[in-house]
Amino acid sequence: MEFKNTKSIFTQIGDDVKDKIMEGEYTEEGKIPSTRELAGIVGVNPNTTIKAYAVLQQEGIIYTQRGKGYFVSQGAKETIIKDRKEEFLNEVLPETVEQANKLEISFDELQNYLKDLYHEEK
């Protein structure tokens, strides 16, 4: 896993787990790697993955079963989508519009570009 300097490593690990839930690699009520396993996979100290999992548990994304490991919570995907949508609409999009204004990109130009991007995705 390639880590960026913009976020803490444990946050990036949590985001990666969320991505895997959204993509269906980790399914709701399904088991996920232990903190030790994940630490080995991504090449970090197990304490870092323990911290990442603790945050995910606080958010209700995962839960633990004593002696069995960590599992994805029912409704986790829906929660992740809701949270990320809110973050996108309240943080990312306003920053993007501000940058477009600074670059004198008109609303029509931006709209046309977005339409092209949506067509490429489908």
C-alpha positions as a Markdown table, in Angstrom:
| # | Residue | x | y | z |
|---|---|---|---|---|
| 1 | Met | 0.0 | 0.0 | 0.0 |
| 2 | Glu | 1.3 | 3.4 | -1.0 |
| 3 | Phe | 0.9 | 5.9 | 1.8 |
| 4 | Lys | 0.5 | 9.7 | 1.3 |
| 5 | Asn | 1.8 | 12.4 | 3.5 |
| 6 | Thr | -1.6 | 14.2 | 3.6 |
| 7 | Lys | -3.3 | 11.8 | 6.2 |
| 8 | Ser | -2.1 | 9.7 | 9.0 |
| 9 | Ile | -1.2 | 6.1 | 8.2 |
| 10 | Phe | -3.9 | 4.6 | 10.4 |
| 11 | Thr | -6.5 | 6.8 | 8.7 |
| 12 | Gln | -5.3 | 5.7 | 5.3 |
| 13 | Ile | -5.6 | 2.0 | 6.4 |
| 14 | Gly | -9.1 | 2.7 | 7.6 |
| 15 | Asp | -10.0 | 4.3 | 4.3 |
| 16 | Asp | -8.6 | 1.3 | 2.4 |
| 17 | Val | -10.8 | -1.1 | 4.5 |
| 18 | Lys | -13.8 | 1.2 | 3.7 |
| 19 | Asp | -12.9 | 1.0 | 0.0 |
| 20 | Lys | -12.8 | -2.8 | 0.1 |
| 21 | Ile | -16.2 | -2.8 | 1.8 |
| 22 | Met | -17.6 | -0.5 | -0.9 |
| 23 | Glu | -16.1 | -2.6 | -3.7 |
| 24 | Gly | -17.5 | -5.8 | -2.2 |
| 25 | Glu | -14.1 | -7.4 | -1.3 |
| 26 | Tyr | -15.2 | -7.3 | 2.3 |
| 27 | Thr | -18.8 | -8.2 | 2.7 |
| 28 | Glu | -21.2 | -7.2 | 5.5 |
| 29 | Glu | -21.1 | -9.8 | 8.3 |
| 30 | Gly | -18.0 | -11.2 | 6.6 |
| 31 | Lys | -14.6 | -11.7 | 8.4 |
| 32 | Ile | -11.8 | -9.3 | 7.6 |
| 33 | Pro | -8.0 | -9.8 | 8.2 |
| 34 | Ser | -6.8 | -9.6 | 11.8 |
| 35 | Thr | -4.8 | -6.5 | 12.9 |
| 36 | Arg | -1.6 | -8.6 | 12.7 |
| 37 | Glu | -2.5 | -10.0 | 9.3 |
| 38 | Leu | -3.3 | -6.6 | 7.9 |
| 39 | Ala | -0.1 | -5.1 | 9.4 |
| 40 | Gly | 1.9 | -7.7 | 7.5 |
| 41 | Ile | 0.0 | -7.1 | 4.3 |
| 42 | Val | 0.5 | -3.3 | 4.3 |
| 43 | Gly | 3.9 | -3.3 | 6.0 |
| 44 | Val | 3.2 | -1.4 | 9.2 |
| 45 | Asn | 3.4 | -1.9 | 12.9 |
| 46 | Pro | 0.4 | -3.9 | 14.3 |
| 47 | Asn | -0.3 | -1.0 | 16.7 |
| 48 | Thr | -1.1 | 1.1 | 13.6 |
| 49 | Thr | -3.7 | -1.4 | 12.3 |
| 50 | Ile | -5.1 | -1.7 | 15.9 |
| 51 | Lys | -5.7 | 2.1 | 15.9 |
| 52 | Ala | -7.3 | 1.9 | 12.5 |
| 53 | Tyr | -9.6 | -0.8 | 13.5 |
| 54 | Ala | -10.5 | 1.0 | 16.8 |
| 55 | Val | -11.6 | 4.0 | 14.7 |
| 56 | Leu | -13.6 | 1.8 | 12.4 |
| 57 | Gln | -15.3 | 0.2 | 15.4 |
| 58 | Gln | -16.2 | 3.6 | 16.8 |
| 59 | Glu | -17.8 | 4.5 | 13.5 |
| 60 | Gly | -19.8 | 1.3 | 13.5 |
| 61 | Ile | -18.1 | 0.0 | 10.3 |
| 62 | Ile | -16.6 | -3.2 | 11.9 |
| 63 | Tyr | -17.1 | -5.2 | 15.1 |
| 64 | Thr | -15.2 | -7.9 | 16.9 |
| 65 | Gln | -16.3 | -11.3 | 18.1 |
| 66 | Arg | -14.1 | -12.4 | 21.0 |
| 67 | Gly | -11.8 | -15.2 | 19.9 |
| 68 | Lys | -13.1 | -15.1 | 16.3 |
| 69 | Gly | -11.8 | -11.8 | 14.9 |
| 70 | Tyr | -13.1 | -8.7 | 13.2 |
| 71 | Phe | -16.2 | -8.6 | 11.0 |
| 72 | Val | -17.9 | -6.0 | 8.8 |
| 73 | Ser | -21.0 | -4.5 | 10.4 |
| 74 | Gln | -24.5 | -4.8 | 8.8 |
| 75 | Gly | -25.2 | -1.5 | 7.0 |
| 76 | Ala | -21.5 | -0.6 | 6.9 |
| 77 | Lys | -21.5 | 0.0 | 3.1 |
| 78 | Glu | -24.5 | 2.3 | 3.4 |
| 79 | Thr | -22.9 | 4.2 | 6.2 |
| 80 | Ile | -19.6 | 4.7 | 4.3 |
| 81 | Ile | -21.4 | 5.9 | 1.2 |
| 82 | Lys | -23.5 | 8.4 | 3.3 |
| 83 | Asp | -20.4 | 9.7 | 5.1 |
| 84 | Arg | -18.3 | 10.0 | 1.9 |
| 85 | Lys | -21.1 | 11.6 | 0.0 |
| 86 | Glu | -21.5 | 14.2 | 2.8 |
| 87 | Glu | -17.7 | 14.8 | 2.7 |
| 88 | Phe | -17.7 | 15.2 | -1.0 |
| 89 | Leu | -20.6 | 17.6 | -1.1 |
| 90 | Asn | -19.5 | 19.7 | 1.8 |
| 91 | Glu | -15.7 | 19.7 | 1.4 |
| 92 | Val | -14.4 | 18.4 | -1.9 |
| 93 | Leu | -17.0 | 20.0 | -4.3 |
| 94 | Pro | -16.8 | 23.5 | -2.7 |
| 95 | Glu | -13.0 | 23.4 | -3.0 |
| 96 | Thr | -13.3 | 22.3 | -6.6 |
| 97 | Val | -15.7 | 25.1 | -7.5 |
| 98 | Glu | -13.5 | 27.6 | -5.8 |
| 99 | Gln | -10.5 | 26.3 | -7.8 |
| 100 | Ala | -12.6 | 26.5 | -11.0 |
| 101 | Asn | -13.5 | 30.1 | -10.3 |
| 102 | Lys | -9.9 | 31.0 | -9.7 |
| 103 | Leu | -9.0 | 29.4 | -13.0 |
| 104 | Glu | -11.9 | 31.2 | -14.7 |
| 105 | Ile | -13.6 | 28.0 | -15.7 |
| 106 | Ser | -17.2 | 28.9 | -16.5 |
| 107 | Phe | -20.1 | 26.9 | -15.1 |
| 108 | Asp | -20.9 | 25.8 | -18.7 |
| 109 | Glu | -17.4 | 24.5 | -19.2 |
| 110 | Leu | -17.4 | 22.7 | -16.0 |
| 111 | Gln | -20.8 | 21.2 | -16.7 |
| 112 | Asn | -19.7 | 20.0 | -20.1 |
| 113 | Tyr | -16.6 | 18.4 | -18.7 |
| 114 | Leu | -18.6 | 16.7 | -16.0 |
| 115 | Lys | -21.0 | 15.3 | -18.6 |
| 116 | Asp | -18.1 | 13.9 | -20.5 |
| 117 | Leu | -16.7 | 12.3 | -17.4 |
| 118 | Tyr | -20.0 | 10.7 | -16.5 |
| 119 | His | -20.3 | 9.3 | -20.0 |
| 120 | Glu | -16.8 | 7.8 | -19.8 |
| 121 | Glu | -17.7 | 6.1 | -16.5 |
| 122 | Lys | -20.7 | 4.4 | -17.9 |
